[in-house]
Amino acid sequence: MKNALLHDGLRYWAQREPDRLALAFGEDETLSYGSLARWSDAIAARLQDHGVKAGDTVCICAANSIAWVACAFGILKAGAIIVPLNERFVAGELAYLIEQTEPAALIADEPRAMILRDLSDVPIMVMEDTQALRGGAPAGWREVRVASDALAQIIFTSGTTGKPKGVMIAHGQLLDKQFEVRLVDEHFGSPGFRMLMPVSLQSGVGTTWGYLTATTNGGMLCFMPRFDPALALRMIVKWRGTKFPPFPPLLEQIAPL
């Protein structure tokens, strides 16, 4: 795994089995590895057009969507660092995180972009506009390679007892952790792995153990706009889910159904 990066698994599966499903959003929307790879390539190229360089931070502030995942991989392919922002934060909280991370660019869905425009003059990529980039990057584009000990993401705590604090995670650090988990659970992160992720992608669980783990190993991430116990059960059945984070409050909502 020397010099391996978190998005190398996406490239591997996109080349080997481009039609394999990488993402399932709700009950009806899916995206294959090949399509996710092409889309995130184009987003990386667009970020570079905005001046994003290796080692820069790029914040994402948006509700769950398939485009969210494509944008996150686009950030990594540009050699930059993902900084997910809680889409439920108010303007003052978002302004604090932007100040702390000094992003080279912001990615937001339209409702959050309206808020961010008043907080910062950093270039904003509107997530809905990335739909036009699904065809892939311009000919000749190449992703930026960084070292495996380079930062991949900065995850902020909720800040319920004080100011949110950023946790810095490197590419190799998370890949090593995935390997350790597989030593005790051979099905975790395997190609048949289907994770039902009931929480926001901006959370540490949603990012670290959601799309980054599933796609690294050829699995599938199944997620939803927001947690809905009835929808979660239907998705487990439809997508034949194999893993579900055992959060007691969520299980209590599912148990009566």
PAMIMI-142570 format. One line per field, with one value per residue (C-alpha): chain; y, x, z; residue number from 0; residue in one letter. Coordinates in steps of 0.25 Angstrom, whole numbers, plus 5000, padded with zeros to 4 digits. Layout:
% residues N
cadena	[A/...]
py	[Y/...]
px	[X/...]
pz	[Z/...]
num	[NUM/...]
residuo	[a/...]
***
This chain:
% residues 257
cadena	[A/A/A/A/A/A/A/A/A/A/A/A/A/A/A/A/A/A/A/A/A/A/A/A/A/A/A/A/A/A/A/A/A/A/A/A/A/A/A/A/A/A/A/A/A/A/A/A/A/A/A/A/A/A/A/A/A/A/A/A/A/A/A/A/A/A/A/A/A/A/A/A/A/A/A/A/A/A/A/A/A/A/A/A/A/A/A/A/A/A/A/A/A/A/A/A/A/A/A/A/A/A/A/A/A/A/A/A/A/A/A/A/A/A/A/A/A/A/A/A/A/A/A/A/A/A/A/A/A/A/A/A/A/A/A/A/A/A/A/A/A/A/A/A/A/A/A/A/A/A/A/A/A/A/A/A/A/A/A/A/A/A/A/A/A/A/A/A/A/A/A/A/A/A/A/A/A/A/A/A/A/A/A/A/A/A/A/A/A/A/A/A/A/A/A/A/A/A/A/A/A/A/A/A/A/A/A/A/A/A/A/A/A/A/A/A/A/A/A/A/A/A/A/A/A/A/A/A/A/A/A/A/A/A/A/A/A/A/A/A/A/A/A/A/A/A/A/A/A/A/A/A/A/A/A/A/A]
py	[5000/5009/5022/5018/5029/5028/5030/5019/5009/5017/5017/5002/4998/5008/5002/4987/4987/5001/4997/4992/5001/5010/5018/5016/5029/5026/5015/5019/5027/5020/5023/5013/5013/5017/5029/5033/5033/5041/5051/5053/5055/5067/5073/5072/5079/5090/5092/5093/5104/5111/5111/5099/5093/5081/5083/5093/5092/5091/5092/5085/5090/5082/5072/5058/5055/5046/5059/5061/5049/5052/5066/5060/5050/5062/5069/5058/5056/5071/5067/5076/5073/5071/5079/5075/5086/5083/5087/5090/5101/5115/5126/5130/5115/5114/5127/5122/5109/5116/5125/5114/5105/5116/5109/5111/5108/5105/5095/5096/5093/5105/5108/5108/5115/5127/5128/5126/5137/5147/5141/5139/5144/5130/5124/5116/5104/5101/5086/5086/5092/5080/5072/5077/5071/5057/5054/5054/5063/5070/5061/5061/5064/5056/5055/5061/5051/5054/5046/5035/5043/5056/5060/5055/5062/5070/5066/5076/5072/5077/5088/5085/5088/5099/5103/5092/5085/5079/5065/5063/5050/5046/5036/5025/5027/5023/5012/5006/5007/5000/4989/4987/4986/4975/4967/4964/4965/4959/4964/4979/4987/4974/4975/4970/4980/4989/5000/5006/5020/5027/5040/5052/5050/5062/5054/5047/5034/5038/5041/5032/5020/5023/5026/5026/5011/5006/5011/5007/4993/4992/4992/5000/5012/5013/5026/5035/5050/5049/5037/5031/5018/5012/5016/5010/4997/4997/5001/4989/4980/4986/4988/4975/4983/4976/4987/4997/5006/5002/5015/5012/5024/5020/5006/5010/5017/5004/4994/4997/4996]
px	[5000/5012/5009/4994/4983/4969/4963/4972/4962/4952/4961/4964/4949/4946/4956/4953/4938/4932/4918/4919/4910/4918/4906/4891/4884/4870/4862/4864/4877/4890/4904/4914/4929/4932/4922/4927/4942/4939/4930/4941/4952/4944/4941/4956/4960/4950/4955/4969/4963/4959/4973/4973/4987/4992/4991/4980/4967/4954/4941/4928/4915/4903/4892/4894/4894/4902/4908/4914/4922/4927/4931/4939/4947/4949/4956/4965/4968/4973/4982/4974/4968/4954/4947/4933/4924/4912/4900/4892/4902/4897/4905/4914/4918/4921/4929/4938/4941/4944/4953/4960/4963/4966/4960/4964/4950/4937/4927/4912/4898/4890/4883/4897/4904/4894/4899/4914/4914/4911/4922/4934/4940/4946/4942/4929/4926/4911/4908/4896/4905/4914/4904/4909/4922/4918/4924/4938/4951/4957/4966/4980/4976/4984/4981/4990/4998/5002/5009/5001/5004/4998/4985/4972/4962/4960/4947/4942/4935/4921/4925/4914/4923/4932/4938/4938/4952/4958/4963/4974/4974/4984/4982/4991/4985/4971/4976/4983/4971/4963/4973/4973/4958/4958/4967/4956/4944/4948/4934/4937/4941/4941/4935/4922/4921/4909/4908/4895/4900/4888/4895/4901/4913/4919/4921/4933/4925/4919/4932/4942/4934/4924/4928/4943/4943/4932/4938/4953/4949/4939/4927/4915/4910/4895/4891/4879/4875/4873/4870/4857/4855/4844/4853/4865/4858/4854/4868/4874/4864/4866/4881/4884/4891/4902/4906/4899/4905/4899/4895/4885/4876/4875/4872/4861/4854/4855/4851/4836/4834]
pz	[5000/4999/4992/4991/4992/4996/4982/4976/4978/4971/4959/4960/4960/4949/4940/4944/4945/4940/4941/4956/4965/4974/4980/4982/4987/4993/4985/4971/4968/4965/4960/4954/4957/4943/4943/4957/4952/4940/4947/4959/4948/4942/4955/4959/4946/4948/4962/4956/4947/4959/4964/4974/4976/4983/4998/4997/5005/4999/5007/5004/5009/5004/5007/5004/4989/4979/4974/4988/4986/4972/4978/4989/4980/4971/4982/4985/4970/4970/4981/4991/5005/5007/5018/5020/5026/5034/5025/5037/5043/5043/5036/5048/5050/5035/5035/5047/5040/5027/5034/5041/5029/5018/5007/4992/4988/4993/4988/4992/4988/4984/4997/5004/4993/4996/5010/5007/4997/5008/5017/5008/4994/4992/4978/4980/4971/4972/4973/4964/4953/4953/4946/4933/4936/4936/4923/4928/4929/4916/4908/4914/4928/4939/4953/4964/4972/4986/4996/5004/5017/5011/5017/5011/5020/5032/5040/5050/5063/5065/5075/5085/5097/5090/5077/5066/5066/5053/5052/5041/5034/5024/5012/5017/5031/5027/5017/5029/5038/5027/5026/5041/5042/5031/5039/5049/5039/5026/5019/5023/5011/5002/4988/4992/5004/5003/5014/5018/5023/5030/5034/5027/5018/5025/5038/5042/5040/5027/5021/5027/5028/5017/5003/5005/5011/5001/4988/4992/4993/4981/4990/4989/4998/5000/5006/5007/5008/5023/5032/5030/5037/5028/5016/5022/5023/5009/5004/5012/5005/4991/4991/5000/5010/5018/5028/5036/5047/5060/5066/5077/5074/5060/5064/5074/5062/5053/5064/5064/5049]
num	[0/1/2/3/4/5/6/7/8/9/10/11/12/13/14/15/16/17/18/19/20/21/22/23/24/25/26/27/28/29/30/31/32/33/34/35/36/37/38/39/40/41/42/43/44/45/46/47/48/49/50/51/52/53/54/55/56/57/58/59/60/61/62/63/64/65/66/67/68/69/70/71/72/73/74/75/76/77/78/79/80/81/82/83/84/85/86/87/88/89/90/91/92/93/94/95/96/97/98/99/100/101/102/103/104/105/106/107/108/109/110/111/112/113/114/115/116/117/118/119/120/121/122/123/124/125/126/127/128/129/130/131/132/133/134/135/136/137/138/139/140/141/142/143/144/145/146/147/148/149/150/151/152/153/154/155/156/157/158/159/160/161/162/163/164/165/166/167/168/169/170/171/172/173/174/175/176/177/178/179/180/181/182/183/184/185/186/187/188/189/190/191/192/193/194/195/196/197/198/199/200/201/202/203/204/205/206/207/208/209/210/211/212/213/214/215/216/217/218/219/220/221/222/223/224/225/226/227/228/229/230/231/232/233/234/235/236/237/238/239/240/241/242/243/244/245/246/247/248/249/250/251/252/253/254/255/256]
residuo	[m/k/n/a/l/l/h/d/g/l/r/y/w/a/q/r/e/p/d/r/l/a/l/a/f/g/e/d/e/t/l/s/y/g/s/l/a/r/w/s/d/a/i/a/a/r/l/q/d/h/g/v/k/a/g/d/t/v/c/i/c/a/a/n/s/i/a/w/v/a/c/a/f/g/i/l/k/a/g/a/i/i/v/p/l/n/e/r/f/v/a/g/e/l/a/y/l/i/e/q/t/e/p/a/a/l/i/a/d/e/p/r/a/m/i/l/r/d/l/s/d/v/p/i/m/v/m/e/d/t/q/a/l/r/g/g/a/p/a/g/w/r/e/v/r/v/a/s/d/a/l/a/q/i/i/f/t/s/g/t/t/g/k/p/k/g/v/m/i/a/h/g/q/l/l/d/k/q/f/e/v/r/l/v/d/e/h/f/g/s/p/g/f/r/m/l/m/p/v/s/l/q/s/g/v/g/t/t/w/g/y/l/t/a/t/t/n/g/g/m/l/c/f/m/p/r/f/d/p/a/l/a/l/r/m/i/v/k/w/r/g/t/k/f/p/p/f/p/p/l/l/e/q/i/a/p/l]
***
